[in-house]
Amino acid sequence: MRTGRSPSHPAPVLALAGLAATLGACGRRATHEDCRLIVDRSVELQLKGQDETDPKVVAQREAHVRAELDEKISSCESRRVTDKTMACVRSATNSEELETCLK
């Protein structure tokens, strides 16, 4: 039973919130793929921080979180993003770096 609380995956939610809060009028509209990448990288880096690197486990967790955050991913598409931000997201090596990318 759902309780009205936030999804149980705070890092991806925070990543999308960071994107929403920090991107102004510059750049281009974020695509669905951009938003998915932000969520996927957030999950991947969160699991890496927990020493979980099994590609199957990471892929399962990404799919689960994507499904849970589908509405937030869709709303992310109305935001603006720069190529520099997305390059930073791709190259982040931990959750803290990812957060910095989105500030």
C-alpha positions as CSV (number, residue, x, y, z in Angstrom):
1,M,0.0,0.0,0.0
2,R,1.4,3.4,-0.9
3,T,1.5,6.0,1.8
4,G,1.8,9.3,0.0
5,R,5.4,9.5,0.9
6,S,8.1,10.2,-1.6
7,P,9.4,7.3,-3.7
8,S,11.9,5.1,-1.8
9,H,14.7,6.3,-4.1
10,P,15.7,9.8,-2.9
11,A,18.8,10.2,-5.0
12,P,17.1,10.1,-8.5
13,V,14.3,12.3,-7.2
14,L,16.8,14.8,-5.9
15,A,18.7,14.7,-9.2
16,L,15.6,15.6,-11.1
17,A,14.7,18.3,-8.6
18,G,18.2,19.7,-8.9
19,L,17.7,19.8,-12.7
20,A,14.4,21.5,-12.3
21,A,15.7,24.1,-9.8
22,T,18.9,25.1,-11.5
23,L,18.3,25.4,-15.2
24,G,17.2,28.7,-16.5
25,A,16.5,29.9,-20.0
26,C,19.8,28.8,-21.5
27,G,20.4,25.6,-23.4
28,R,17.8,23.4,-25.0
29,R,14.7,21.5,-23.9
30,A,15.7,18.3,-22.1
31,T,14.7,15.2,-24.0
32,H,13.2,12.1,-22.5
33,E,16.6,10.5,-23.0
34,D,18.3,13.3,-21.1
35,C,16.0,12.9,-18.2
36,R,16.3,9.1,-18.2
37,L,20.1,9.5,-18.3
38,I,20.0,11.7,-15.2
39,V,17.9,9.1,-13.3
40,D,19.9,6.2,-14.6
41,R,23.3,7.8,-13.6
42,S,21.9,8.7,-10.2
43,V,20.9,5.1,-9.6
44,E,24.2,3.7,-11.0
45,L,26.3,6.1,-8.9
46,Q,24.2,5.4,-5.8
47,L,24.6,1.7,-6.2
48,K,28.3,2.1,-7.0
49,G,28.6,4.0,-3.6
50,Q,27.1,0.9,-2.0
51,D,29.7,-1.3,-3.8
52,E,27.0,-2.8,-6.1
53,T,28.3,-2.9,-9.6
54,D,26.6,-6.1,-11.1
55,P,25.2,-4.8,-14.4
56,K,22.1,-7.0,-14.0
57,V,21.3,-5.5,-10.6
58,V,22.0,-2.0,-11.8
59,A,19.7,-2.5,-14.8
60,Q,16.9,-3.9,-12.7
61,R,17.1,-1.0,-10.2
62,E,17.2,1.5,-13.1
63,A,14.1,0.0,-14.6
64,H,12.3,0.0,-11.2
65,V,13.2,3.6,-10.4
66,R,12.3,4.7,-13.9
67,A,8.8,3.2,-13.6
68,E,8.4,4.7,-10.2
69,L,9.5,8.1,-11.3
70,D,7.8,8.1,-14.8
71,E,5.7,11.2,-14.1
72,K,8.8,13.2,-12.8
73,I,10.8,12.1,-15.8
74,S,8.0,13.4,-18.1
75,S,7.9,16.7,-16.2
76,C,11.7,17.0,-16.5
77,E,11.3,17.2,-20.3
78,S,9.9,20.7,-20.0
79,R,13.1,21.9,-18.4
80,R,16.1,23.4,-20.1
81,V,19.5,21.7,-20.2
82,T,22.9,22.5,-21.6
83,D,25.2,20.1,-23.4
84,K,27.8,20.9,-20.8
85,T,25.4,19.8,-18.0
86,M,24.7,16.5,-19.8
87,A,28.4,15.9,-20.4
88,C,29.0,16.4,-16.7
89,V,26.2,14.0,-15.9
90,R,27.8,11.4,-18.1
91,S,31.2,11.8,-16.6
92,A,30.3,12.0,-12.9
93,T,32.0,9.4,-10.9
94,N,29.9,9.6,-7.7
95,S,26.7,11.0,-6.5
96,E,28.2,14.2,-5.2
97,E,29.7,15.0,-8.6
98,L,26.3,14.4,-10.2
99,E,24.7,16.8,-7.8
100,T,27.3,19.4,-8.6
101,C,26.5,18.9,-12.3
102,L,22.9,19.8,-11.7
103,K,23.6,22.9,-9.7
